[in-house]
Amino acid sequence: MRVLILGAGFGGLELATALDGALGAAVEVTLVDRADGFVFGYSKLDVMFGRATAEHVVHRYADRVPNGVRFVQATVTSIDPVTRRVETDAGSLDGDVLVVALGADLHPEATPGLLEAGHEFYTVAGAFALRHVIDAFPGGRVVVAVTSTPFKCPPAPSETALLVHDHLRRRGLLDVSTVSLAMPLGAPIPPSPSASAALLAEFAERGIAWHPGATVRSLDPQRRVAVLADGAELAFDLFLGVPVHRAPDVVVAAGLTEDGWIPVDPSTLRTRFEDVYAVGDVTSVGTPKAGVFAEGQAAVVAAQLVARARGESSAATYDGHGICYLEFGGGEVGKVDVTFLSGQAPTGALEGPSRALAADKAAFGTDRVRRWFGRDWRP
């Protein structure tokens, strides 16, 4: 069986590793990604705020992907989901099974004024470049804001506001600074009332202005204000924005999407095309766009493909469960345990925050780097 995986994020790496480990030479796995390395989402914040170097947090695919996996660094230029044939700038590829794990593309240019007057911190390049911007910031009005929904890692804007506050305090700039957080959501973490309540209490204690139900539509570079969807404005000296998210153009052109994202069977991750699956942020499966959910979905696809290769049936279905670590600042981390079941309201509980959970978060990264790249690493 030949399995072609497009995208080497949480979903692609987990699927390739699981298939190689379970089937060895009985499966031919090709993993494609345009980047040369993998970066955890939380590592971007570590670099932004000077807690790690860029070199430390980039895990190069060439260094080591699973032994039996062929890695191709290439940009996907077209996808034929009927024949499962893919064109890339490095040549043509095909497979008996195609798994689309290309994630969501980010479009800061879609928000007028963002590139001219603000900064986005969701791409690797954007986050890494902000380290020097934040270090040189002399103080003033900081606005952390979201420009559209859906967006990856819903806790990240809250984490960023808290870490900005920590950074300003360390530099003695709080007396001349303010921090505001504007999000389109009614609560910081809607599936977990306890996590939202803890964050709101932290915002109140620190004096971080919270603007729920607020989406930034544009920035005015001359007046240095962010314009919200309702016409209200937020003045800023430093704007940190979550850019517009969209399914990759190549996925849309392939006819895989409906209402912007790839629809899948929420239990099996199958698309409407035979032997074509999709996992992670590129789907409309109903979970947040976060790596841990892509990983869980990939595990279900792997179980189905392993059973198929062995001539067995598989009862594996996706349960919508995941955990998310949440930075509260001051070295403390919370852990949100959430479950999204189709047709039911999501449920989520908060553990912590505590310093002990910071070690738990580090172990989460260490475990995955060991499994996916075969080496020891600590965040």
C-alpha positions as CSV (number, residue, x, y, z in Angstrom):
1,M,0.0,0.0,0.0
2,R,1.3,3.5,-1.0
3,V,0.2,6.3,1.3
4,L,0.8,9.9,0.2
5,I,0.5,12.5,3.0
6,L,0.3,16.2,2.2
7,G,1.5,18.3,5.1
8,A,4.0,17.5,7.8
9,G,2.5,19.1,10.9
10,F,1.0,17.3,13.9
11,G,-1.3,15.2,11.7
12,G,1.1,14.3,8.9
13,L,4.0,13.5,11.3
14,E,1.8,11.3,13.6
15,L,0.3,9.4,10.6
16,A,3.6,8.8,8.9
17,T,5.2,7.6,12.2
18,A,2.3,5.4,13.1
19,L,2.1,3.7,9.7
20,D,5.9,3.1,9.5
21,G,6.0,1.7,13.1
22,A,3.1,-0.6,12.6
23,L,3.7,-1.8,9.0
24,G,7.3,-1.2,8.2
25,A,8.2,-2.4,4.6
26,A,4.5,-3.3,4.0
27,V,3.7,0.3,3.5
28,E,5.3,3.0,1.3
29,V,4.8,6.4,3.0
30,T,5.6,9.6,1.2
31,L,5.4,12.8,3.3
32,V,5.3,16.2,1.5
33,D,5.7,19.6,3.0
34,R,6.9,23.0,1.6
35,A,8.8,23.8,4.8
36,D,12.1,22.3,5.8
37,G,11.2,21.8,9.4
38,F,8.5,21.6,12.0
39,V,7.8,24.1,14.8
40,F,5.4,23.6,17.7
41,G,2.9,26.4,18.0
42,Y,3.9,27.2,21.5
43,S,7.6,27.4,20.4
44,K,6.7,30.5,18.4
45,L,5.8,32.3,21.7
46,D,9.0,31.0,23.3
47,V,11.0,32.7,20.6
48,M,8.9,35.8,20.6
49,F,9.5,36.4,24.2
50,G,13.2,35.4,24.4
51,R,12.8,32.0,26.1
52,A,14.3,30.0,23.2
53,T,16.2,30.6,20.0
54,A,14.8,30.0,16.6
55,E,17.5,27.4,15.9
56,H,16.5,25.4,19.0
57,V,12.8,25.1,18.1
58,V,13.0,24.2,14.4
59,H,13.0,20.4,13.9
60,R,14.4,19.8,10.5
61,Y,12.8,17.1,8.5
62,A,16.1,16.2,6.8
63,D,17.6,15.5,10.2
64,R,15.3,12.6,10.8
65,V,11.8,11.6,9.9
66,P,10.8,7.9,10.5
67,N,13.2,5.6,8.8
68,G,10.8,4.1,6.4
69,V,9.2,7.4,5.3
70,R,10.2,9.3,2.2
71,F,10.2,13.0,2.8
72,V,9.8,15.4,-0.1
73,Q,10.2,19.1,0.4
74,A,8.0,20.6,-2.2
75,T,5.0,22.9,-2.8
76,V,1.8,21.2,-3.9
77,T,0.5,22.8,-7.1
78,S,-2.5,20.7,-7.9
79,I,-4.4,17.8,-6.4
80,D,-6.7,15.3,-8.3
81,P,-8.7,13.6,-5.6
82,V,-10.2,11.1,-8.0
83,T,-7.0,9.6,-9.2
84,R,-5.1,10.6,-6.0
85,R,-2.4,12.2,-8.2
86,V,-0.6,15.3,-6.9
87,E,1.6,17.7,-8.8
88,T,4.3,19.6,-7.0
89,D,7.2,21.9,-7.9
90,A,9.4,18.8,-7.5
91,G,7.4,16.5,-9.7
92,S,4.3,14.3,-9.7
93,L,3.3,12.0,-6.9
94,D,0.5,9.5,-6.4
95,G,-0.7,7.0,-3.9
96,D,-3.3,4.3,-3.2
97,V,-4.4,6.4,-0.3
98,L,-4.2,10.2,-0.1
99,V,-4.3,12.1,3.2
100,V,-4.6,15.9,3.0
101,A,-3.1,17.5,6.1
102,L,-2.1,20.9,4.7
103,G,-3.5,23.0,7.5
104,A,-4.8,26.5,7.1
105,D,-2.9,29.2,5.2
106,L,-2.5,32.6,6.8
107,H,-3.3,35.8,5.0
108,P,-2.2,39.0,6.8
109,E,-2.6,40.9,3.6
110,A,-6.4,40.3,3.7
111,T,-6.7,42.8,6.6
112,P,-6.1,46.3,5.3
113,G,-3.3,48.0,7.1
114,L,-2.0,45.0,9.0
115,L,1.2,44.6,7.1
116,E,1.9,48.3,7.1
117,A,1.0,49.2,10.7
118,G,1.0,45.9,12.7
119,H,2.5,42.5,13.1
120,E,1.2,39.0,12.9
121,F,2.5,36.3,15.2
122,Y,0.9,33.2,13.8
123,T,3.4,32.3,11.1
124,V,6.8,31.1,12.0
125,A,8.5,34.0,10.2
126,G,6.2,36.5,11.8
127,A,6.7,35.2,15.3
128,F,10.4,34.9,15.0
129,A,10.7,38.5,13.6
130,L,8.8,39.8,16.6
131,R,11.5,38.9,19.1
132,H,13.5,42.0,18.1
133,V,10.4,44.2,17.8
134,I,9.2,43.3,21.3
135,D,12.7,43.7,22.8
136,A,13.0,47.2,21.3
137,F,9.5,48.3,22.2
138,P,9.7,51.4,24.5
139,G,6.3,50.9,26.0
140,G,2.8,52.2,25.1
141,R,-0.5,50.7,24.0
142,V,-0.3,47.1,23.0
143,V,-3.3,45.5,21.3
144,V,-3.5,41.8,20.7
145,A,-6.4,41.0,18.4
146,V,-8.0,38.5,16.0
147,T,-9.0,39.5,12.4
148,S,-11.3,36.6,11.5
149,T,-12.7,33.2,12.5
150,P,-12.0,30.4,12.6
151,F,-8.4,30.6,13.7
152,K,-5.8,28.2,15.0
153,C,-5.2,27.6,18.7
154,P,-7.9,29.7,20.3
155,P,-5.9,30.1,23.6
156,A,-2.9,31.7,21.9
157,P,-4.2,35.3,21.9
158,S,-4.9,35.1,25.6
159,E,-1.5,33.6,26.2
160,T,0.1,36.4,24.2
161,A,-1.6,39.1,26.1
162,L,-0.4,37.6,29.4
163,L,3.1,37.1,28.2
164,V,3.3,40.6,26.8
165,H,2.3,41.9,30.3
166,D,5.0,39.7,31.8
167,H,7.6,41.1,29.4
168,L,6.6,44.7,30.0
169,R,6.8,44.2,33.8
170,R,10.3,42.6,33.5
171,R,11.4,45.7,31.6
172,G,9.9,48.1,34.0
173,L,7.5,49.5,31.3
174,L,4.1,48.8,32.9
175,D,3.7,52.3,34.2
176,V,3.8,53.7,30.6
177,S,2.0,50.8,28.9
178,T,-1.5,49.2,28.5
179,V,-2.4,45.8,27.2
180,S,-5.7,45.1,25.4
181,L,-7.1,41.8,24.0
182,A,-9.9,41.8,21.4
183,M,-11.4,38.5,20.3
184,P,-14.5,37.6,18.3
185,L,-15.4,35.0,20.9
186,G,-17.6,35.7,23.8
187,A,-15.2,34.0,26.2
188,P,-11.5,33.3,26.0
189,I,-12.0,29.6,25.8
190,P,-15.7,28.9,25.1
191,P,-15.6,25.1,25.5
192,S,-14.2,25.5,29.0
193,P,-16.0,27.9,31.3
194,S,-13.5,27.2,34.1
195,A,-10.5,28.1,31.9
196,S,-12.3,31.2,30.7
197,A,-13.1,32.3,34.2
198,A,-9.5,31.8,35.3
199,L,-8.2,33.9,32.3
200,L,-10.7,36.7,32.9
201,A,-9.7,36.8,36.6
202,E,-6.0,37.0,35.5
203,F,-6.9,39.8,33.0
204,A,-8.7,41.8,35.7
205,E,-5.9,41.4,38.2
206,R,-3.3,42.6,35.7
207,G,-5.4,45.4,34.2
208,I,-5.6,43.8,30.8
209,A,-8.5,45.2,28.9
210,W,-10.8,42.5,27.6
211,H,-12.9,43.1,24.5
212,P,-15.2,40.1,23.8
213,G,-17.1,39.7,20.5
214,A,-14.7,42.1,18.8
215,T,-13.1,41.4,15.4
216,V,-10.5,43.7,13.9
217,R,-11.4,44.5,10.2
218,S,-8.6,47.0,9.4
219,L,-5.8,49.1,10.7
220,D,-5.3,52.8,10.0
221,P,-1.5,53.3,9.7
222,Q,-1.7,57.1,10.0
223,R,-3.9,57.3,13.0
224,R,-2.6,54.1,14.6
225,V,-6.0,52.6,15.4
226,A,-7.5,49.2,14.8
227,V,-11.0,49.4,13.4
228,L,-13.5,46.8,14.7
229,A,-16.3,45.2,12.8
230,D,-18.8,47.4,14.7
231,G,-16.9,50.6,13.8
232,A,-15.3,51.0,17.2
233,E,-11.6,51.7,17.4
234,L,-8.7,50.7,19.5
235,A,-5.6,52.9,19.5
236,F,-2.2,51.1,19.5
237,D,1.5,51.6,19.5
238,L,2.2,47.9,19.0
239,F,-0.4,45.7,17.3
240,L,-0.1,41.9,17.4
241,G,-2.7,40.3,15.2
242,V,-4.0,36.8,14.4
243,P,-4.4,36.9,10.5
244,V,-7.1,35.6,8.3
245,H,-7.1,31.8,8.0
246,R,-8.2,30.1,4.8
247,A,-7.9,26.6,3.3
248,P,-4.9,26.5,0.9
249,D,-5.9,27.6,-2.6
250,V,-4.7,24.2,-4.1
251,V,-7.3,22.4,-1.9
252,V,-10.1,24.7,-3.0
253,A,-9.1,24.4,-6.6
254,A,-9.2,20.6,-6.3
255,G,-12.9,20.7,-5.4
256,L,-12.3,19.3,-1.9
257,T,-13.9,22.1,0.1
258,E,-17.4,23.2,1.0
259,D,-17.9,26.5,2.8
260,G,-14.2,27.0,2.8
261,W,-12.9,23.8,4.4
262,I,-12.8,20.1,3.6
263,P,-15.9,18.2,5.0
264,V,-15.1,14.8,6.4
265,D,-16.9,12.0,8.2
266,P,-16.3,13.1,11.8
267,S,-15.8,9.5,12.9
268,T,-13.4,8.3,10.2
269,L,-12.0,11.5,8.6
270,R,-12.9,10.2,5.1
271,T,-13.8,12.7,2.5
272,R,-16.4,12.1,-0.3
273,F,-13.6,10.9,-2.6
274,E,-12.6,7.2,-2.4
275,D,-9.4,6.6,-0.4
276,V,-8.9,10.3,0.3
277,Y,-8.8,11.4,4.0
278,A,-8.3,14.8,5.5
279,V,-7.1,15.7,9.0
280,G,-6.4,18.8,11.0
281,D,-6.9,22.5,10.4
282,V,-7.9,22.0,6.7
283,T,-11.1,20.2,7.7
284,S,-14.4,21.3,9.1
285,V,-14.5,18.3,11.4
286,G,-15.9,20.4,14.3
287,T,-12.9,20.6,16.7
288,P,-10.6,23.6,17.2
289,K,-7.9,24.2,14.7
290,A,-5.1,23.0,17.0
291,G,-2.3,20.4,16.6
292,V,-3.4,18.0,19.3
293,F,-6.7,17.4,17.5
294,A,-4.9,16.8,14.1
295,E,-2.7,14.3,16.0
296,G,-5.8,12.5,17.3
297,Q,-7.4,12.4,13.9
298,A,-4.3,11.0,12.3
299,A,-4.2,8.2,14.9
300,V,-7.7,7.2,13.8
301,V,-6.7,7.2,10.1
302,A,-3.6,5.2,10.9
303,A,-5.6,2.6,12.7
304,Q,-7.9,2.2,9.7
305,L,-5.0,1.9,7.2
306,V,-3.1,-0.5,9.4
307,A,-6.1,-2.8,9.7
308,R,-6.7,-2.5,5.9
309,A,-3.1,-3.5,5.2
310,R,-3.5,-6.6,7.4
311,G,-6.8,-7.6,5.9
312,E,-8.6,-6.8,9.1
313,S,-11.5,-4.5,9.9
314,S,-11.1,-1.4,12.2
315,A,-13.5,0.0,14.7
316,A,-11.4,3.1,15.3
317,T,-13.4,6.3,15.4
318,Y,-12.4,9.8,16.3
319,D,-13.6,10.9,19.7
320,G,-13.0,14.6,19.5
321,H,-10.8,14.6,22.6
322,G,-7.7,16.7,23.2
323,I,-5.7,18.6,25.7
324,C,-4.4,22.1,25.4
325,Y,-1.7,23.8,27.5
326,L,-2.4,27.4,28.4
327,E,0.3,29.9,29.5
328,F,-0.8,32.1,32.4
329,G,2.5,34.0,32.6
330,G,4.7,34.0,35.7
331,G,6.0,30.5,34.8
332,E,2.5,28.9,35.4
333,V,0.7,26.7,32.9
334,G,-2.8,25.4,32.9
335,K,-4.1,22.3,31.1
336,V,-7.5,22.3,29.4
337,D,-9.1,18.9,28.7
338,V,-11.8,19.2,26.1
339,T,-14.0,16.9,24.1
340,F,-16.0,17.8,21.0
341,L,-18.6,15.3,19.9
342,S,-20.7,15.7,16.8
343,G,-24.1,17.1,17.6
344,Q,-23.3,17.8,21.2
345,A,-22.0,20.8,23.1
346,P,-18.3,20.6,23.8
347,T,-17.1,20.0,27.3
348,G,-13.8,21.2,28.9
349,A,-12.2,21.3,32.3
350,L,-9.2,23.3,33.6
351,E,-6.3,21.8,35.7
352,G,-4.0,24.4,37.3
353,P,-2.5,26.7,36.5
354,S,0.7,25.7,38.2
355,R,4.4,25.5,37.7
356,A,4.2,21.7,37.8
357,L,2.1,21.7,34.6
358,A,4.9,23.7,32.9
359,A,7.0,20.5,33.2
360,D,4.0,18.5,31.9
361,K,3.9,20.8,28.9
362,A,7.6,20.4,28.3
363,A,7.2,16.6,28.4
364,F,4.5,16.8,25.8
365,G,6.9,18.4,23.3
366,T,9.8,16.1,24.3
367,D,7.7,13.0,23.7
368,R,6.6,14.0,20.3
369,V,10.1,15.0,19.1
370,R,11.4,11.7,20.3
371,R,8.6,9.8,18.5
372,W,8.6,11.8,15.3
373,F,12.3,12.7,14.9
374,G,14.1,10.1,17.1
375,R,16.0,12.5,19.2
376,D,16.0,14.0,22.6
377,W,14.8,17.6,23.0
378,R,13.4,19.9,25.6
379,P,11.5,23.1,25.0
